[in-house]
Amino acid sequence: MTLKRDGAQLVFVCSKCGYSEPVKRIVKPLERKRTKSAIKVIGKEGADLKPLPVVEAVCPKCGNGEAYFWLVQTRGADESATQFFRCTRCNYTWREYS
């Protein structure tokens, strides 16, 4: 159905058969108010927060069995991502290529 003006009146008209029906009321969509969400940046004061997941991994420096884990695409898009680990005890960071 398309909306057309027939004189002073608005009508819906079917594009296939030509059937028309007068518009009884027009409903306007609600306007959404967009709110900007603040981007939270972890600075020095939030350094004690550890937002990374913890996995079982043996630290090559101190032998601790837990490390924070994240992935970074350091090579081509057709190659797998590089896995980075950071020891939860000594903060030593190492990588593994998969």
Kinemage of the C-alpha trace (Angstrom):
@kinemage 1
@onewidth
@group {chain A} dominant
@subgroup {mainchain}
@vectorlist {calphas} color= white
{ca met a 1} P 0.000 0.000 0.000
{ca thr a 2} L 1.230 3.452 -0.808
{ca leu a 3} L 0.087 6.716 0.691
{ca lys a 4} L -1.367 9.224 -1.793
{ca arg a 5} L -3.344 12.438 -1.602
{ca asp a 6} L -6.818 12.397 -3.159
{ca gly a 7} L -7.826 16.052 -3.118
{ca ala a 8} L -7.727 17.136 0.536
{ca gln a 9} L -7.777 13.577 1.869
{ca leu a 10} L -4.975 11.036 2.283
{ca val a 11} L -5.687 7.524 1.013
{ca phe a 12} L -3.877 4.186 0.965
{ca val a 13} L -3.742 2.739 -2.552
{ca cys a 14} L -2.830 -0.846 -3.448
{ca ser a 15} L -0.191 -0.849 -6.188
{ca lys a 16} L -1.462 -4.169 -7.643
{ca cys a 17} L -5.239 -3.840 -7.795
{ca gly a 18} L -5.772 -0.103 -7.288
{ca tyr a 19} L -8.022 -0.521 -4.248
{ca ser a 20} L -8.015 2.610 -2.087
{ca glu a 21} L -9.065 3.315 1.452
{ca pro a 22} L -9.075 6.648 3.284
{ca val a 23} L -6.562 7.155 6.070
{ca lys a 24} L -8.347 7.243 9.422
{ca arg a 25} L -5.426 8.375 11.508
{ca ile a 26} L -1.687 8.878 11.202
{ca val a 27} L 0.581 7.462 13.855
{ca lys a 28} L 3.977 9.084 14.155
{ca pro a 29} L 6.863 6.970 15.386
{ca leu a 30} L 8.350 7.925 18.720
{ca glu a 31} L 11.615 9.781 18.564
{ca arg a 32} L 14.355 7.992 20.385
{ca lys a 33} L 16.664 10.090 22.430
{ca arg a 34} L 20.158 8.894 21.833
{ca thr a 35} L 22.305 8.967 24.878
{ca lys a 36} L 26.030 8.806 24.624
{ca ser a 37} L 27.425 6.079 26.788
{ca ala a 38} L 30.707 6.955 28.375
{ca ile a 39} L 33.710 4.874 27.427
{ca lys a 40} L 35.380 3.642 30.545
{ca val a 41} L 39.155 3.824 30.452
{ca ile a 42} L 41.116 1.991 33.082
{ca gly a 43} L 43.875 4.311 34.217
{ca lys a 44} L 46.546 4.032 36.871
{ca glu a 45} L 44.000 4.296 39.672
{ca gly a 46} L 42.164 1.259 38.255
{ca ala a 47} L 45.269 -0.815 37.646
{ca asp a 48} L 44.273 -3.185 40.437
{ca leu a 49} L 41.203 -4.134 38.364
{ca lys a 50} L 41.946 -7.166 36.208
{ca pro a 51} L 39.297 -7.269 33.469
{ca leu a 52} L 40.976 -10.134 31.573
{ca pro a 53} L 39.955 -13.796 31.938
{ca val a 54} L 42.181 -16.077 34.006
{ca val a 55} L 43.249 -19.419 32.524
{ca glu a 56} L 45.474 -22.285 33.575
{ca ala a 57} L 48.915 -21.626 32.091
{ca val a 58} L 52.362 -22.192 33.585
{ca cys a 59} L 54.473 -19.049 33.773
{ca pro a 60} L 57.912 -19.686 32.242
{ca lys a 61} L 59.492 -17.214 34.701
{ca cys a 62} L 58.071 -18.109 38.131
{ca gly a 63} L 56.143 -21.369 37.517
{ca asn a 64} L 52.793 -19.975 38.662
{ca gly a 65} L 49.818 -21.934 37.239
{ca glu a 66} L 47.453 -19.059 36.408
{ca ala a 67} L 47.669 -16.278 33.838
{ca tyr a 68} L 45.521 -13.581 32.278
{ca phe a 69} L 44.732 -14.314 28.650
{ca trp a 70} L 43.930 -12.292 25.487
{ca leu a 71} L 44.161 -12.657 21.702
{ca val a 72} L 45.624 -10.201 19.179
{ca gln a 73} L 45.566 -10.501 15.393
{ca thr a 74} L 49.265 -9.725 14.823
{ca arg a 75} L 49.649 -11.447 11.460
{ca gly a 76} L 47.518 -11.701 8.318
{ca ala a 77} L 43.771 -12.134 8.587
{ca asp a 78} L 44.034 -15.621 7.106
{ca glu a 79} L 46.340 -16.743 9.951
{ca ser a 80} L 45.378 -17.503 13.524
{ca ala a 81} L 45.617 -14.888 16.269
{ca thr a 82} L 48.527 -14.672 18.711
{ca gln a 83} L 47.706 -15.718 22.273
{ca phe a 84} L 49.134 -13.516 25.001
{ca phe a 85} L 49.447 -14.505 28.648
{ca arg a 86} L 50.358 -12.448 31.718
{ca cys a 87} L 51.237 -14.193 34.963
{ca thr a 88} L 48.878 -13.399 37.850
{ca arg a 89} L 51.784 -13.503 40.320
{ca cys a 90} L 54.826 -11.812 38.695
{ca asn a 91} L 53.123 -10.010 35.733
{ca tyr a 92} L 55.522 -11.611 33.228
{ca thr a 93} L 53.981 -11.513 29.727
{ca trp a 94} L 54.604 -14.125 27.062
{ca arg a 95} L 52.996 -15.172 23.807
{ca glu a 96} L 52.126 -18.397 22.051
{ca tyr a 97} L 51.522 -18.718 18.342
{ca ser a 98} L 48.780 -21.155 17.437
